[in-house]
Amino acid sequence: MVEDDHKTSELITLYLARDGYSAVAAYSGRDALDFAVQHQPLLTILDVMLPDLDGWEVCRRLRATSEMPILMLSSLGHAKDRIKGLRLGADDYVAKPFSPKELMARVGAILRRARAGSSPNCVVRHRGLTVDRTKLKVSVDGQGIFLTPSELKLLNAFIAAPGRVYAREELLSYLYPSGGVVIYRVVDVHVGKLRQKIEVDPSNPQYIMTARGVGYYLNDAEHPPLNDGVR
């Protein structure tokens, strides 16, 4: 549930719980992208007017790496806005003010369609990389490779948001969600091993790039990071 208005978020989360769903609330666009990686939701309800990244950009980034259903919920109710959302890849678009019961009916309908078709959010592709999250398989240019659980966690984070720079402390939270590890060098070691497996030339990486003094990101020619200190 991605909504910066806490009262609206709490209301929808309550209705979701009544219908038997477990919901996680995000209040910004960047949190939405992070939570999509961490929680692997079956569906995202996405507001358009958000701090930092707006819902349009969040929808575009989610759809670039995932088939997870997206229901956009916005006060922008004109036909052009609905069309924009659907063209970006949203599965449905509900304008505010809305009926919570109708919203729940639409959620149920989207999930039924998703179950009837292919499983959502299973296979993610970026350039030559393919990650099958159900079978826990990874391939590069069609060639299967074996990743450790830690390496797979890192790759899942990177491939969910190409071009997004992840600080080392963020990546530590993916590797060790329960905490307890504070040595940032651990991230560098795992990234180095990941590069050895997916890069043609690990010393000149084309996938996992370094943002000097910050962390790492997945190379995305269309949306390069703002940080100039990268290689």
C-alpha positions in Angstrom: 0.0 0.0 0.0 1.8 3.1 -1.3 0.1 6.3 0.0 1.7 9.3 1.7 -1.6 10.2 3.5 -1.4 8.1 6.7 -5.2 8.2 7.3 -6.0 6.9 3.8 -3.3 4.3 4.1 -4.6 3.1 7.5 -8.2 2.9 6.1 -7.2 0.8 3.1 -4.9 -1.4 5.2 -7.8 -2.0 7.6 -10.1 -3.1 4.7 -7.4 -5.3 3.3 -7.0 -7.0 6.6 -10.7 -7.6 6.8 -10.6 -9.3 3.5 -7.7 -11.6 4.7 -4.8 -9.7 3.1 -1.5 -8.8 4.9 -0.5 -5.3 3.8 2.8 -3.3 4.2 2.5 0.5 4.1 5.0 2.7 2.2 4.8 6.5 2.3 7.2 7.4 -0.5 8.2 6.3 -3.9 11.6 5.1 -2.9 10.2 3.1 0.0 7.8 1.5 -2.5 10.6 0.3 -4.7 12.6 -1.0 -1.6 9.6 -2.8 -0.2 8.8 -4.4 -3.5 12.2 -6.1 -3.3 12.1 -6.9 0.4 8.5 -8.2 0.6 7.7 -9.5 -2.9 4.1 -8.5 -2.8 1.3 -10.1 -4.8 -0.1 -6.7 -5.7 0.7 -3.0 -5.2 -1.8 -0.2 -4.6 0.0 2.9 -5.7 -0.9 6.6 -5.2 0.4 9.0 -7.8 1.2 12.1 -5.7 4.1 11.0 -3.6 7.2 12.6 -2.1 10.5 12.0 -4.0 9.5 9.7 -6.8 5.9 10.1 -8.0 3.6 7.2 -8.7 4.2 7.4 -12.5 7.9 6.8 -12.1 7.4 4.1 -9.5 4.9 2.3 -11.8 7.4 2.6 -14.7 10.2 1.2 -12.7 8.2 -1.7 -11.2 6.8 -2.6 -14.5 10.3 -2.6 -16.1 11.3 -5.5 -13.9 8.2 -7.2 -12.7 4.8 -8.5 -13.8 3.3 -7.9 -10.3 -0.2 -6.4 -10.6 -0.4 -2.6 -9.9 -3.6 -0.7 -9.0 -3.1 3.0 -9.2 -5.2 5.1 -6.8 -5.1 8.9 -7.3 -7.0 12.2 -7.0 -6.0 12.7 -10.6 -9.2 11.4 -12.1 -9.2 12.8 -15.6 -9.4 10.4 -18.5 -5.9 11.4 -19.6 -4.5 10.5 -16.2 -6.2 7.1 -16.2 -4.9 6.4 -19.8 -1.4 7.4 -18.7 -1.4 5.0 -15.8 -2.7 2.1 -17.9 -0.1 2.9 -20.6 2.7 2.8 -18.0 1.6 -0.7 -17.1 -1.0 -0.4 -14.3 -3.6 -3.1 -14.3 -6.4 -0.8 -13.0 -6.9 2.8 -12.0 -9.2 4.1 -9.3 -9.9 7.8 -8.8 -10.3 9.5 -5.4 -12.6 9.9 -3.6 -13.3 6.1 -3.8 -15.4 3.4 -2.2 -13.3 1.1 0.0 -15.7 -1.8 -0.9 -15.3 -1.2 -4.6 -11.5 -0.9 -4.1 -11.5 -4.3 -2.4 -13.6 -5.8 -5.2 -11.1 -4.5 -7.8 -8.2 -6.0 -5.7 -9.9 -9.3 -5.6 -10.6 -9.2 -9.4 -7.0 -8.4 -10.2 -5.6 -11.2 -8.0 -8.0 -13.7 -9.6 -6.8 -12.8 -13.0 -3.2 -13.0 -11.9 -3.7 -16.5 -10.4 -5.5 -17.6 -13.6 -2.5 -16.5 -15.7 1.2 -16.8 -15.0 2.5 -16.2 -11.5 3.2 -12.5 -10.9 6.6 -11.2 -10.1 8.4 -14.5 -10.8 10.7 -13.8 -13.8 12.7 -10.5 -13.9 14.9 -9.5 -16.9 17.4 -6.8 -17.5 19.5 -6.7 -20.6 21.1 -10.2 -20.6 20.2 -11.0 -17.0 17.3 -13.2 -16.1 16.2 -14.0 -12.6 13.5 -16.6 -11.9 12.5 -15.9 -8.3 10.2 -19.0 -8.0 12.8 -21.5 -9.2 15.7 -19.5 -7.8 17.5 -19.7 -11.1 19.7 -17.0 -12.8 21.0 -16.9 -16.3 23.3 -14.5 -18.2 22.7 -14.4 -22.0 20.9 -17.7 -21.7 23.7 -19.4 -19.7 22.6 -20.7 -16.3 24.7 -19.8 -13.3 24.7 -20.7 -9.6 24.4 -18.0 -7.0 24.6 -18.3 -3.2 21.5 -17.0 -1.2 23.5 -13.8 -0.4 24.4 -13.2 -4.0 20.8 -13.8 -5.1 19.5 -11.3 -2.5 21.9 -8.6 -3.8 21.0 -9.3 -7.4 17.3 -9.2 -6.6 17.8 -5.8 -5.0 19.7 -4.4 -8.0 17.5 -5.8 -10.7 14.3 -4.4 -9.0 15.6 -0.8 -9.6 18.2 -0.4 -12.4 20.2 2.8 -12.1 19.3 3.2 -8.4 22.4 3.6 -6.2 22.2 1.4 -3.1 24.3 2.5 -0.1 26.3 -0.3 1.6 24.2 0.0 4.7 21.1 -0.6 2.6 22.5 -3.7 1.0 23.5 -5.0 4.5 19.8 -4.8 5.4 19.0 -7.0 2.5 21.7 -9.5 3.4 21.0 -9.5 7.1 17.4 -8.2 7.7 17.6 -9.2 11.4 20.7 -7.0 11.9 23.8 -8.0 13.8 26.3 -7.3 11.0 27.8 -3.9 10.7 31.0 -4.5 8.6 30.4 -2.8 5.3 33.3 -4.7 3.8 31.0 -7.8 3.8 29.0 -6.1 1.0 32.1 -5.5 -1.1 33.0 -9.2 -0.7 29.6 -10.4 -1.9 29.5 -7.9 -4.8 33.0 -9.1 -5.8 31.8 -12.7 -5.9 28.6 -11.8 -7.8 30.7 -9.9 -10.4 32.9 -13.0 -10.8 29.8 -15.0 -11.8 27.8 -12.6 -14.0 30.5 -10.3 -15.6 32.5 -11.2 -18.7 35.3 -9.1 -17.3 34.9 -8.6 -13.5 37.6 -6.0 -13.5 35.6 -3.9 -16.0 32.0 -4.6 -14.9 29.1 -4.0 -17.2 26.3 -4.9 -14.8 27.1 -4.1 -11.2 28.7 -0.7 -11.1 30.4 1.1 -8.2 29.3 4.5 -7.0 32.5 5.7 -5.3 32.0 6.5 -1.6 28.4 5.4 -1.7 27.7 1.9 -2.8 26.6 0.0 -5.9 24.0 0.0 -8.7 22.8 -2.0 -11.7 23.9 -0.3 -14.9 21.0 1.3 -16.7 21.9 3.3 -19.8 18.4 5.0 -20.0 18.5 6.2 -16.3 22.1 6.6 -15.1 22.7 7.6 -11.5 23.2 11.3 -10.6 26.4 10.5 -8.8 29.3 11.2 -11.1 31.8 9.2 -9.1 31.0 5.8 -10.7 32.7 3.1 -12.6 
